[in-house]
Amino acid sequence: MRSKLAIDIGGTFTDVVFRDPSGAVTTAKVPTTPHRIAEGILAGMERAGAVPSAVDVFVHGTTIAINALLEGKTAPTALVTTAGFRDVLEIMRTNRAHMYDLLQEKPTPLVPRRLRLEVSARMRHDGTVLRELEPQDLRQIADTLRDADVASVAVCLLHAYANPRHEHEVGAALGKLLPGVAVSLSSDLTREWREFERTSTTVVNAATMPVMAEYLADLSDELSRARFAGRLLIMQSNGGVTAASDARARPVASLMSGPAGAVAGAVALARVGGPTANLVTLDIGGTSADVAVVDRGEPTVRADAEIEGWPISVPSIDIATIGAGGGSLARVDAFGALSVGPESAGAAPGPACYGRGGTEATVTDAHVVLGRIAPRQVLGGAITVDGEAARRAVTASVATPLSMSVEEAAAGIVTVVNSNMTRVLWEMIIGRGRDPRDFTLLALGGGGGLHACELADGLGVSRVMVPRDPGAFSAHGMLSATSRHDFTQTIGAGIASDPGSIEAAFASLVQLAHARRAEHETGDQNVELQRMVELRYRGQRRGIPVEISPDLRGHAMIESARAAFEREHESLFGFRRAGRPIEIVRLQLTMIGAPSAADPVALQPGPSSPPDVTHRAVQDGGTRHNAAVYHRDQLPVSFAADGPCVVEEMTATTYVPPGWGLRVLADGTLQLSKSAASIGA
């Protein structure tokens, strides 16, 4: 068995999980070092006992690319496009993101208009050439970009999804004329139509390429100095891993790499079936809460995503994120309304109770006031909670302005943040046509277990699961993640089209997949190829992806796709349109590394002896309870207790409110369920 290390960098903590060659797993949690990320990584490795020279595989989830995008710190970028299309980034779409907001503004393009340059070459929609490239165009573009001192160039030419030859010629020419400048081709990222979405994807990739390249180069240098000689893999937004060289060239595919790790872990849990086959993941960290769905053991993967108003046309796990975490700030506005988030205290100074200079109330401070997190408790093995500082912050920020007790103010903070998260959960479950009663809520992150039962009550979900080390579960999930690469091709044809042409298109995608695997080796010995087609009724704007068996060929493949599409359409929208022509919008081929039995989510059962128990006052619903307090490592298999009670561990705290009970499963997972009495009530 190879030694394997996974590191997930969050807004407040950096989580480290190390599995040595014997299979023993060690977890560590250290404060994130925002201004020198590698310092926190090496500190976490040391605390987990991971000697860099002895690590074979290092899986890394990073937010460096998305942070650069959100904070406006992307590299100076240019765009080369077809004549007449330089303003696509500003025209965008005619639909309004917020229909009734008359003052809304479109996001500022990542490329200023003076750096959006055109070539006269042009492809037709069927991939035939209308006008060839002019070498003079490329020389003039290179001169302009050289004078502008750009760091990266996005190349997105009309209909390149049908024929990428002109893009490849532009990329090769600019690579020679502008040495040292990163070049990103749309045809290397997504072979889909919709010019704005394709241009946006390419520009975002180009703008974050230098940032990601610099970060990975610095990290590699630091690891080399520490004598790390293993394989560095990067978590992707689609739930798989890829080589660092691939992530350097395609950072747009790793924007959501951190949250995707938790979903990868949930998928590994779902493989065992039973109550974990259908999961809703609730990952509450220091700055945000992430929600995703695992349906019948499979993650929900979308063909696109949107970040800060910019569409990203690469397959990504369907994750909804809200600014609601342990560090979310609670404030009272001029009208006397209490709001929580999205602003966060972050890693520095952090919540007031961390004793690092924070003075404003946060969600974590509210839990300390309510007794759910104990004063003087050590969080993450590194931070000692200051209960008095939490009370002072909640009093000054909320209780005094609203003329209420500090306990009432803390309860109000938790109620507001729960309400914010409930809206997202409803959207992800009911808004996607699912019944919440069919799902189990998987509570993750440092704060998931503190909120899960109350959120489940609002959803009508009667079961919550809390795995071991929930605060580091994203890193655990990265250990179990395999490689994944997605390849798409726009078709835009009626479903009765010649099946042979569809087979030929899939064969072309298979060649691309094997070429990518050869270029960016991830260490997977075996891979699986999955085929999907996206279908729609003629006239619909968006299609629905359905998987087709690799064993089906010809008209049997077409009929299987039609039947699957109509079933899924009826499930999502409640009807099907018999006789309406169906179109194939695009094809997708996914290459997935076969999961290894050596890479499970690392969950181990606890001891066999009864646990020690203490008690402390916990405030809930205006009532003060004398709640039992247990340490997670002491809970034996089959141990059961009724709420209110608290379970503490190094990476998280779980609160079981009145009307709920807990039971320890065979792998050490906490199963929280509504008690029979409360269900009857």
C-alpha positions in Angstrom: 0.0 0.0 0.0 1.3 3.5 -0.9 1.5 6.2 1.7 -1.0 8.9 0.8 -1.5 12.5 2.1 -4.5 14.8 1.5 -4.6 18.4 2.4 -7.7 20.7 2.2 -7.1 24.4 2.8 -10.1 26.3 4.2 -10.7 29.8 5.2 -9.9 29.2 8.8 -8.2 25.8 9.1 -6.0 23.6 6.9 -7.0 19.9 7.2 -4.4 17.2 6.9 -5.1 13.4 6.6 -2.2 11.0 6.3 -2.4 7.3 5.6 0.9 5.4 6.1 1.8 2.2 4.2 0.3 0.1 7.1 -3.1 1.7 6.5 -3.0 3.7 9.8 -4.7 7.1 9.4 -3.6 10.3 11.2 -5.6 13.6 11.1 -4.3 17.0 11.9 -5.8 20.5 11.8 -3.7 23.7 11.8 -4.6 27.4 11.2 -4.5 28.4 7.6 -1.7 30.8 6.7 -3.3 33.0 4.0 -0.1 34.9 3.1 2.1 31.9 2.9 0.0 28.8 2.2 3.0 26.4 2.0 3.9 27.2 5.6 0.5 25.9 6.9 0.8 22.8 4.6 4.2 21.9 6.0 3.1 22.6 9.6 0.1 20.3 9.0 2.3 17.5 7.6 4.6 17.7 10.6 1.6 17.6 13.1 0.2 14.5 11.2 3.5 12.8 11.2 3.8 12.8 7.4 7.5 13.0 6.6 7.6 14.5 3.1 10.3 12.1 1.8 8.1 9.2 2.8 4.8 10.4 1.1 4.1 8.6 -2.2 1.0 10.5 -3.3 -0.1 14.0 -2.2 -3.7 15.0 -3.1 -4.4 18.7 -2.7 -7.6 20.7 -2.7 -6.9 24.4 -3.3 -9.0 27.5 -3.5 -6.1 29.6 -5.0 -7.8 30.0 -8.4 -11.3 30.8 -7.2 -10.0 33.2 -4.6 -8.1 35.1 -7.3 -11.3 35.3 -9.3 -13.4 36.4 -6.4 -10.9 39.0 -5.1 -10.2 40.5 -8.5 -6.5 39.4 -8.4 -6.3 37.6 -11.7 -3.4 38.0 -14.2 -3.5 40.7 -17.0 -5.3 38.8 -19.7 -6.1 39.3 -23.4 -8.7 37.7 -25.7 -8.3 36.7 -29.3 -11.6 36.0 -31.1 -13.3 36.1 -34.5 -13.9 39.4 -36.1 -17.2 40.9 -34.8 -17.2 38.9 -31.5 -15.0 41.0 -29.3 -17.9 42.3 -27.3 -19.5 39.0 -26.4 -18.1 39.3 -22.8 -20.0 42.6 -22.3 -23.2 41.7 -24.2 -23.5 38.4 -22.2 -27.2 37.2 -22.3 -30.3 39.3 -22.3 -31.8 37.5 -19.3 -31.6 39.3 -16.0 -30.0 37.5 -13.0 -32.4 39.4 -10.6 -35.6 40.2 -12.5 -36.9 42.9 -10.2 -33.6 44.6 -9.3 -33.6 47.7 -11.5 -30.1 48.8 -10.4 -28.3 45.6 -11.0 -25.1 45.8 -13.0 -23.3 43.2 -15.1 -19.9 42.1 -13.9 -16.9 43.9 -15.2 -15.2 41.8 -18.0 -12.0 40.2 -17.0 -10.5 41.5 -20.3 -10.7 45.2 -21.1 -12.0 46.0 -24.6 -8.6 47.3 -25.8 -7.1 43.8 -25.2 -9.9 42.0 -27.0 -8.4 41.5 -30.5 -9.8 40.0 -33.6 -8.7 37.7 -36.5 -10.5 37.6 -39.8 -10.4 33.8 -40.1 -13.7 32.1 -39.7 -15.3 28.7 -39.5 -18.8 27.7 -40.5 -21.0 25.9 -38.0 -20.3 22.5 -39.6 -16.5 22.9 -39.2 -15.7 23.9 -42.8 -13.5 26.9 -43.4 -15.1 30.1 -44.6 -11.9 32.2 -44.4 -8.3 31.1 -43.5 -6.0 32.8 -41.0 -3.9 35.7 -42.1 -0.3 35.6 -40.7 -0.3 39.4 -40.6 -3.2 39.4 -38.2 -1.2 37.2 -35.7 1.9 39.4 -36.0 -0.1 42.6 -35.2 -1.8 40.9 -32.3 1.5 39.7 -30.9 2.9 43.3 -31.2 -0.1 44.7 -29.4 0.0 42.2 -26.6 3.8 42.5 -26.1 3.4 46.2 -25.6 0.5 45.7 -23.2 2.6 43.3 -21.1 -0.1 40.7 -20.7 0.6 37.5 -18.8 -2.1 35.3 -20.5 -4.1 35.1 -23.7 -7.5 33.4 -24.2 -8.2 32.2 -27.7 -11.9 31.6 -28.5 -12.8 31.5 -32.2 -16.3 31.1 -33.7 -17.4 27.4 -34.1 -14.1 26.1 -32.8 -16.1 23.3 -31.1 -16.8 22.0 -34.6 -13.2 22.4 -35.9 -10.4 23.6 -33.6 -7.8 23.9 -36.4 -7.7 27.7 -36.4 -7.4 27.9 -32.6 -4.5 25.5 -32.7 -2.7 27.5 -35.3 -3.3 30.8 -33.3 -2.0 29.1 -30.2 1.1 27.8 -31.8 1.9 31.1 -33.4 1.4 33.1 -30.2 3.5 30.6 -28.3 6.4 31.4 -30.6 5.8 35.1 -30.8 5.1 35.7 -27.1 7.4 33.3 -25.2 6.5 33.1 -21.5 2.9 34.2 -22.0 0.3 31.5 -21.1 -2.2 30.6 -23.9 -5.6 29.0 -23.3 -7.6 27.6 -26.2 -11.4 27.1 -25.9 -11.2 23.8 -27.8 -8.9 22.4 -25.1 -11.4 23.2 -22.4 -14.9 22.7 -23.8 -16.1 21.8 -27.3 -19.6 23.2 -26.8 -21.6 25.8 -28.5 -23.0 29.0 -26.9 -20.4 31.6 -27.7 -20.7 33.7 -24.5 -20.4 30.7 -22.2 -17.5 29.3 -24.1 -15.7 32.6 -24.2 -16.3 33.2 -20.5 -14.9 29.7 -19.7 -11.8 30.3 -21.7 -11.2 33.8 -20.3 -11.6 32.6 -16.7 -9.1 29.8 -17.4 -6.6 32.2 -19.0 -6.9 34.8 -16.2 -6.2 32.2 -13.5 -3.5 30.2 -15.3 -0.6 32.4 -14.2 -1.9 32.5 -10.6 -2.3 28.7 -10.4 1.1 28.1 -12.2 2.9 30.4 -9.7 1.2 28.7 -6.7 2.0 25.2 -7.9 5.6 26.1 -8.7 6.1 27.6 -5.3 4.4 24.6 -3.6 6.6 22.2 -5.6 9.7 24.1 -4.7 8.8 24.0 -1.0 8.0 20.3 -1.1 11.2 19.6 -3.0 13.2 21.4 -0.4 11.4 19.2 2.2 12.5 16.2 0.0 9.1 15.2 -1.3 9.5 13.1 -4.4 6.1 11.6 -4.8 3.2 12.4 -7.2 1.3 15.7 -6.6 -2.4 15.5 -7.6 -5.0 18.3 -7.6 -8.7 17.8 -6.7 -11.0 19.0 -9.5 -14.5 20.4 -9.4 -15.9 17.2 -11.0 -15.0 15.2 -7.9 -11.9 13.5 -9.4 -8.2 14.2 -9.2 -5.8 15.2 -11.9 -2.0 15.7 -12.3 -0.6 19.0 -11.2 0.6 19.7 -14.7 -3.0 19.4 -16.0 -4.4 21.6 -13.2 -1.7 24.2 -14.2 -3.0 24.2 -17.7 -6.8 24.0 -16.8 -7.3 25.8 -13.5 -10.9 26.4 -14.5 -11.6 22.7 -13.8 -10.3 23.0 -10.2 -12.2 26.2 -9.0 -14.3 24.2 -6.6 -11.7 21.6 -5.6 -12.1 22.0 -1.9 -15.9 21.4 -1.6 -15.6 18.6 -4.2 -13.5 16.6 -1.8 -16.3 16.2 0.7 -18.6 15.0 -2.1 -16.0 12.4 -3.2 -15.9 11.2 0.4 -19.7 11.0 0.5 -19.7 8.9 -2.7 -17.3 6.5 -1.1 -19.7 6.2 1.9 -22.6 5.7 -0.5 -20.9 2.7 -2.1 -21.9 0.7 0.9 -25.6 1.3 0.2 -28.3 1.2 2.9 -29.1 4.6 4.5 -26.1 6.2 2.9 -27.1 5.6 -0.7 -29.0 8.9 -0.9 -27.1 11.7 0.8 -27.3 15.5 1.1 -23.9 16.8 2.2 -23.8 19.8 4.5 -20.3 21.0 4.8 -20.0 24.0 7.2 -16.6 25.5 7.5 -15.2 28.8 8.8 -16.5 31.0 6.0 -19.2 29.1 4.1 -21.6 26.2 3.9 -21.5 23.9 0.9 -24.5 21.7 0.0 -24.4 18.8 -2.6 -26.5 15.7 -3.4 -25.4 12.1 -3.8 -28.4 10.3 -5.5 -28.3 6.5 -5.5 -24.6 6.5 -4.9 -23.7 9.0 -7.6 -22.8 12.7 -7.3 -24.9 15.2 -9.2 -22.6 16.6 -11.9 -23.7 19.6 -13.9 -22.4 20.5 -17.4 -21.7 24.1 -16.2 -21.5 26.4 -13.2 -21.5 30.1 -12.5 -19.1 32.1 -10.4 -19.5 35.8 -9.8 -21.8 36.0 -12.8 -19.4 34.3 -15.1 -20.6 30.9 -16.6 -18.1 28.1 -16.5 -18.7 25.4 -19.1 -16.8 22.5 -17.6 -18.5 19.6 -15.7 -18.7 20.3 -12.0 -20.4 18.7 -9.0 -23.6 20.6 -8.4 -22.6 22.4 -5.2 -24.5 25.3 -3.7 -22.4 27.6 -1.5 -23.6 30.3 0.9 -21.6 32.6 3.1 -22.7 30.9 6.4 -19.9 29.4 8.5 -18.5 29.5 11.9 -16.8 32.8 11.2 -19.8 34.5 9.7 -20.3 37.9 11.3 -23.5 38.8 13.1 -24.6 42.5 12.8 -27.6 44.7 13.5 -28.3 47.2 10.7 -29.6 50.7 11.0 -33.2 49.4 10.8 -32.7 47.0 13.7 -32.6 43.8 11.6 -30.2 41.1 12.5 -28.1 39.6 9.6 -25.5 36.9 9.6 -22.9 36.7 6.9 -21.8 36.6 4.2 -18.9 38.6 5.6 -16.6 36.4 7.7 -13.9 36.9 10.4 -11.9 34.4 8.4 -8.7 32.9 9.6 -7.4 36.2 10.9 -8.6 37.5 13.3 -11.2 34.8 13.4 -14.1 34.6 15.9 -13.8 36.6 19.1 -13.5 33.4 21.2 -10.3 32.4 19.4 -8.5 35.2 21.2 -6.7 36.5 18.1 -8.0 40.0 18.1 -11.5 39.5 16.8 -14.2 41.6 18.5 -17.3 41.1 16.4 -19.8 38.3 17.1 -19.7 35.3 14.9 -21.7 32.0 14.7 -19.0 30.2 16.6 -19.3 32.8 19.4 -23.0 32.3 19.5 -22.5 28.5 20.0 -20.1 29.2 22.8 -22.6 31.4 24.6 -25.3 28.8 24.2 -23.0 26.1 25.7 -22.9 23.9 22.6 -19.1 24.7 22.4 -17.5 24.7 25.8 -15.5 27.6 27.1 -11.9 26.6 27.3 -12.4 23.8 24.8 -9.5 23.3 22.4 -10.6 23.5 18.7 -8.6 21.7 16.0 -5.9 20.9 18.6 -4.6 24.5 18.3 -7.1 27.1 19.5 -8.4 27.4 23.1 -11.9 28.9 23.3 -12.3 32.1 25.4 -15.9 32.0 26.6 -15.8 35.5 28.1 -14.6 37.0 24.8 -17.5 35.3 23.0 -20.0 36.8 25.5 -18.5 40.2 25.2 -18.7 40.1 21.4 -22.3 38.8 21.2 -23.3 41.4 23.8 -21.7 44.3 21.9 -22.7 43.3 18.4 -26.3 42.0 19.0 -27.6 41.9 22.5 -27.1 45.6 23.4 -28.4 47.0 20.1 -31.5 44.8 20.3 -32.0 45.2 24.1 -32.0 41.5 24.8 -30.0 39.0 26.9 -26.8 37.6 25.6 -28.4 34.1 25.4 -31.4 35.5 23.4 -29.0 37.2 21.0 -26.9 34.1 20.5 -30.0 32.0 19.8 -31.1 34.7 17.3 -27.8 34.4 15.5 -28.1 30.6 15.2 -31.8 31.0 14.0 -30.9 33.5 11.3 -27.9 31.4 9.9 -30.1 28.3 10.0 -32.7 30.0 8.0 -30.1 31.1 5.4 -28.9 27.5 5.1 -32.4 26.0 4.9 -33.2 28.0 1.8 -30.2 26.5 0.0 -31.0 23.0 1.2 -34.6 23.4 -0.1 -33.3 24.6 -3.5 -30.9 21.7 -3.8 -33.4 19.0 -2.8 -37.0 20.1 -3.6 -35.9 22.5 -6.3 -34.2 19.7 -8.1 -37.4 17.5 -8.0 -36.3 15.3 -5.1 -38.2 14.3 -1.9 -36.1 15.2 1.2 -37.6 12.2 3.1 -35.6 9.9 0.8 -32.3 11.4 1.9 -30.0 11.3 4.8 -28.3 14.6 5.8 -24.5 14.1 6.1 -23.1 16.7 8.5 -19.5 17.7 7.7 -17.1 20.4 8.5 -16.4 21.9 11.9 -19.9 23.3 12.1 -22.1 20.7 10.3 -22.9 18.7 13.5 -23.8 21.9 15.4 -26.6 22.8 12.9 -27.6 19.5 11.3 -30.5 18.3 13.5 -32.2 21.7 13.5 -31.9 22.0 9.7 -33.2 18.4 9.3 -36.3 19.4 11.3 -37.0 22.2 8.8 -36.5 19.9 5.8 -38.6 16.9 7.1 -35.4 14.8 7.1 -35.5 12.3 10.0 -31.9 11.0 9.9 -28.5 12.7 10.1 -25.1 11.0 9.8 -21.9 12.5 11.3 -18.7 10.6 10.2 -15.6 10.5 12.2 -13.3 13.6 11.7 -16.2 15.5 10.1 -14.1 18.7 10.2 -11.5 17.1 8.0 -13.9 15.0 5.9 -13.0 16.8 2.6 -9.4 15.7 3.1 -10.6 12.2 3.9 -12.7 12.3 0.7 -9.6 13.3 -1.3 -7.9 10.1 -0.2 -10.7 8.1 -1.8 -11.0 10.2 -5.0 -9.8 8.7 -8.3 -8.8 10.5 -11.5 -11.6 11.9 -13.7 -11.5 13.7 -17.0 -14.5 14.9 -19.0 -14.7 15.4 -22.7 -17.6 17.0 -24.5 -18.7 17.6 -28.1 -21.6 19.6 -29.4 -23.8 17.7 -31.9 -27.1 19.7 -32.3 -28.8 17.0 -34.4 -32.2 15.2 -34.3 -32.2 12.0 -32.3 -33.0 10.1 -35.5 -29.6 11.0 -36.9 -27.2 8.4 -38.2 -26.0 6.4 -35.1 -22.8 5.9 -37.0 -21.9 9.6 -36.8 -22.5 9.6 -33.0 -20.3 6.5 -32.6 -17.6 8.3 -34.6 -17.9 11.3 -32.4 -17.5 9.2 -29.3 -14.5 7.4 -30.8 -12.9 10.8 -31.3 -13.5 11.7 -27.7 -12.0 8.4 -26.6 -8.8 9.3 -28.5 -8.7 12.7 -26.7 -9.2 10.9 -23.3 -6.3 8.5 -23.8 -4.1 11.3 -25.0 -4.8 13.3 -21.9 -4.1 10.3 -19.7 -0.8 9.7 -21.4 0.2 13.4 -21.1 -0.8 13.8 -17.4 -0.2 10.6 -15.6 -2.1 10.2 -12.4 -1.0 6.7 -11.4 -4.4 4.9 -12.1 -3.8 1.4 -13.4 -7.4 0.9 -14.6 -9.9 3.3 -16.0 -13.6 3.2 -16.9 -15.2 5.1 -19.8 -18.8 6.4 -19.3 -20.9 7.8 -22.2 -23.6 10.4 -21.8 -25.8 12.3 -24.2 -27.6 15.5 -23.5 -31.1 15.6 -25.0 -33.9 18.2 -25.3 -37.3 18.6 -26.9 -37.0 20.8 -29.9 -37.4 24.4 -28.8 -36.1 23.9 -25.3 -33.2 26.0 -24.2 -31.4 23.4 -22.0 -31.0 19.7 -22.3 -31.0 16.9 -19.8 -27.9 14.5 -19.7 -28.6 10.8 -19.5 -26.1 7.9 -19.4 -26.0 5.3 -22.1 -24.6 1.8 -21.7 -21.2 1.2 -23.4 -22.7 -2.1 -24.6 -25.4 -0.4 -26.7 -24.8 0.4 -30.4 -26.7 1.7 -33.3 -30.5 2.3 -33.0 -30.6 0.5 -29.7 -28.4 3.2 -28.2 -30.7 5.9 -29.7 -33.9 4.3 -28.3 -32.3 3.8 -24.9 -31.3 7.4 -24.8 -34.8 8.6 -25.8 -36.5 6.5 -23.1 -34.1 7.6 -20.4 -34.5 11.3 -21.4 -38.3 11.1 -21.2 -38.3 9.4 -17.8 -35.9 12.0 -16.5 -37.9 14.9 -18.0 -41.1 13.6 -16.3 -39.3 13.2 -13.0 -38.0 16.8 -13.1 -41.0 18.6 -14.6 -43.9 16.2 -14.1 -44.7 15.5 -17.8 -43.4 14.3 -21.1 -44.3 15.4 -24.6 -45.1 12.4 -26.7 -44.4 12.8 -30.3 -42.3 16.0 -29.9 -39.0 15.8 -31.8 -36.0 15.2 -29.6 -32.6 16.7 -30.3 -29.1 15.6 -29.2 -27.4 18.7 -27.9 -24.0 17.3 -27.0 -22.0 14.1 -26.1 -19.9 13.6 -23.1 -17.3 11.0 -22.4 -15.9 10.6 -18.9 -12.7 8.7 -18.1 -12.7 7.6 -14.4 -10.0 5.8 -12.5 -11.2 2.6 -10.9 -11.6 3.0 -7.1 -9.0 1.1 -5.0 -9.9 -1.0 -2.0 -6.9 0.7 -0.3 -8.5 4.1 -0.6 -11.7 4.0 1.5 -12.9 6.9 3.6 -10.9 6.3 6.7 -13.5 5.6 9.4 -12.7 3.3 12.3 -14.9 2.1 15.2 -14.3 3.4 18.7 -13.5 1.4 21.9 -15.7 -1.2 23.5 -15.8 0.3 27.1 -18.5 2.8 28.2 -17.5 6.4 27.7 -16.9 9.0 30.4 -19.7 11.5 30.7 -19.8 15.1 32.0 -22.6 17.6 32.0 -22.9 21.3 31.3 -25.6 23.9 30.7 -26.9 24.2 27.1 -29.4 26.7 26.0 -32.1 25.5 23.5 -35.4 27.2 22.6 -35.3 29.5 25.6 -34.8 26.5 27.9 -31.7 25.7 29.9 -30.8 22.0 29.8 -28.2 20.0 31.8 -26.8 18.2 28.7 -24.6 15.2 28.8 -21.2 15.7 27.1 -19.2 12.9 25.5 -15.8 12.6 23.8 -16.1 11.0 20.3 -13.1 8.8 20.8 -14.6 7.1 23.8 -17.9 6.1 22.2 -18.2 2.4 21.6 -20.1 0.8 18.8 -23.9 0.6 19.4 -23.7 3.3 22.1 -27.0 5.3 22.2 -28.1 8.4 24.0 -31.0 10.9 23.9 -30.7 14.6 23.4 -29.9 17.1 24.6 -26.3 16.0 24.5 -23.0 17.1 23.0 -20.3 15.0 21.3 -16.8 16.7 21.1 -13.8 15.7 19.0 -10.7 17.3 17.7 -12.1 18.6 14.4 -15.8 19.3 15.3 -18.6 19.4 17.8 -22.0 17.7 17.3 -25.1 18.9 19.1 -28.0 16.6 19.6 -31.1 18.7 20.6 -34.1 17.5 22.6 -36.3 15.1 20.5 -33.3 13.6 18.8 -31.1 10.7 19.8 -27.8 9.3 18.7 -26.4 5.8 18.0 -22.9 4.8 17.1 -22.7 2.6 14.0 -20.1 -0.2 13.3 -17.7 2.1 11.5 -17.8 4.8 14.2 -20.3 7.0 12.4 -22.9 8.9 14.5 -26.4 8.3 13.4 -28.8 10.9 14.7 -32.5 10.2 14.5 -35.8 11.7 15.5 -37.1 10.0 18.7 -40.4 8.1 18.4 -42.0 10.5 20.9 -41.0 13.6 19.0 -42.2 12.1 15.7 -45.6 11.3 17.2 -45.9 14.8 18.6 
